[in-house]
Amino acid sequence: MDVVDTDGDRADVPLGVLLSSGLDSRVVTAYAQQKMGGTMQTFTVGFGDEDSEFIGAARTAREIGSKHHQLLLTARDFAESLD
C-alpha cells in the first residue's frame, strides 16, 4: 500500500478521496485516513435518488470518520453541463 502518499508534502491543498461503495475504494480510503491522521474529505457522486453508491460510501465514511460529501447528478444536470 505504498501507493498512498502519506507525506502530505506533495499537495498545497487538503486532500480528498472519491469514495464509492466498492471494496477497493473503501480499503484505500480507510488506509489513507489511518496514515494521514486528521479528518479526510470523502466525496461520492450518485446518479439516482436511491443510488446504492450513497449508502455504502456513507457507511464507510462514518466508520473511518471522514467528512463526507454527496452529489446527486441527474440527467438534466449532466445535459446542462454540456452547454
C-alpha positions in Angstrom: 0.0 0.0 0.0 2.9 2.4 -0.6 0.9 3.9 -3.4 -0.8 6.2 -0.9 1.3 9.4 -0.4 1.3 9.9 3.4 4.0 12.5 3.5 1.5 15.3 2.8 4.3 17.4 1.3 3.1 17.0 -2.3 -0.1 18.9 -2.0 -0.6 22.6 -1.1 -4.4 21.9 -0.5 -6.3 19.5 1.7 -6.5 16.0 0.2 -9.7 14.2 -0.5 -10.8 10.8 -1.9 -13.6 9.8 -4.3 -15.3 7.1 -2.3 -17.6 4.5 -3.9 -19.3 1.6 -2.2 -16.7 -0.8 -3.8 -14.3 -2.8 -1.7 -11.2 -1.3 -3.4 -12.3 2.3 -2.8 -13.2 1.5 0.8 -9.8 -0.1 1.6 -7.7 2.6 0.0 -9.7 5.4 1.7 -9.6 3.7 5.1 -5.8 3.2 4.8 -5.2 6.8 3.7 -7.3 8.1 6.6 -5.4 6.0 9.0 -2.0 7.0 7.7 -2.7 10.7 7.2 -4.4 11.3 10.5 -6.9 14.2 10.9 -10.2 14.3 9.1 -10.1 13.3 5.4 -12.7 14.7 3.0 -14.5 12.0 1.0 -16.8 12.5 -1.9 -19.4 10.4 -3.7 -21.4 11.1 -6.9 -24.7 9.3 -7.4 -27.0 9.1 -10.4 -30.4 8.4 -8.8 -32.4 9.1 -5.7 -31.8 5.7 -4.2 -28.3 5.2 -5.6 -26.5 2.3 -3.8 -23.2 4.2 -4.0 -24.5 6.7 -1.5 -25.5 4.0 1.0 -22.2 2.1 1.0 -20.0 5.1 0.8 -21.8 6.9 3.6 -21.4 3.8 5.8 -17.7 3.7 5.1 -17.3 7.4 5.7 -19.0 7.0 9.1 -16.8 4.1 10.0 -13.5 5.8 9.2 -14.5 9.2 10.5 -14.2 11.2 7.3 -16.1 14.4 6.4 -18.3 13.1 3.7 -19.9 14.9 0.8 -22.5 13.5 -1.6 -23.5 14.9 -5.0 -26.6 13.8 -6.8 -26.1 14.2 -10.6 -29.3 14.0 -12.6 -29.6 13.5 -16.3 -30.7 17.2 -16.5 -27.6 18.3 -14.6 -25.4 16.4 -17.0 -27.1 17.7 -20.1 -26.9 21.3 -18.8 -23.2 20.9 -18.1 -22.6 20.2 -21.8 -23.7 23.8 -22.8 
